[in-house]
Amino acid sequence: MIIAIDGPAAAGKGTLAKRLAAHFGLNYLDTGSLYRAVGVAVLRSGGDPADPPAAEAAARALDPAGLADPALRGEEAGGAASKVAAIPGVRAALLDFQRAYAARAPGAVLDGRDIGTVVCPDAPVKLFVTASLERRAERRLKELLDKGLSAIGERVLQEMKDRDARDSARSVAPLVPAADAVLLDTSEMDADAAFAAAVRIISQRRFAG
């Protein structure tokens, strides 16, 4: 049982994926954390996340134990992740790791930006979780403020626009819904409503299959 969840930043897919994994008794992988870890590794080495050789070397040397690093949740890590994710060599280096994780029993919920299209194209259930740009920026701003970090709404909105553009326009594995993915717009949903809607969709897909 593999559930592929894709979507842009701050659409709510991470929170949703964790709850679905717990509900259905599956493993959970936030694939974005892999790219964040690579980006942070490049930054800590004094390199540029947009530099292919530096990013590819960091991807090949990735230690899964580092995925719990709190620094991976910061805005700097997110920006770096978006840059390294546009590099074909980085995506290739991380692809086998993701597929091997998905193949572990009893199954897994993976969330990211190319799970349904590239990583697990044969997943029986695919969701594309999205929300309006403004709503996503509001959520990210609240998240930052709740963490005690200083943030300006206009800047958060612009950074999200820039990241959306990078993720959607990259030449390899761009952010697009899989042809057979179910669109879940969470603009007007709280976490509980999104979870309930996703459970209904997944249950219908499982029984239909």
Stockholm file with secondary structure:
# STOCKHOLM 1.0

chainA/1-209         MIIAIDGPAAAGKGTLAKRLAAHFGLNYLDTGSLYRAVGVAVLRSGGDPADPPAAEAAARALDPAGLADPALRGEEAGGAASKVAAIPGVRAALLDFQRAYAARAPGAVLDGRDIGTVVCPDAPVKLFVTASLERRAERRLKELLDKGLSAIGERVLQEMKDRDARDSARSVAPLVPAADAVLLDTSEMDADAAFAAAVRIISQRRFAG
#=GR chainA/1-209 SS CEEEEECCTTSSHHHHHHHHHHHHTCEEEEHHHHHHHHHHHHHHTTCCTTCHHHHHHHHHTCCGGGGGCGGGGSHHHHHHHHHHTTCHHHHHHHHHHHHHHHTSTTCEEEEESSIIIIICTTCSEEEEEECCHHHHHHHHHHHHHHTTCCCCHHHHHHHHHHHHHHHHHCSSSCSCCCTTCEEEECTTCCHHHHHHHHHHHHHHHHHHC
#=GC SS_cons         CEEEEECCTTSSHHHHHHHHHHHHTCEEEEHHHHHHHHHHHHHHTTCCTTCHHHHHHHHHTCCGGGGGCGGGGSHHHHHHHHHHTTCHHHHHHHHHHHHHHHTSTTCEEEEESSIIIIICTTCSEEEEEECCHHHHHHHHHHHHHHTTCCCCHHHHHHHHHHHHHHHHHCSSSCSCCCTTCEEEECTTCCHHHHHHHHHHHHHHHHHHC
//
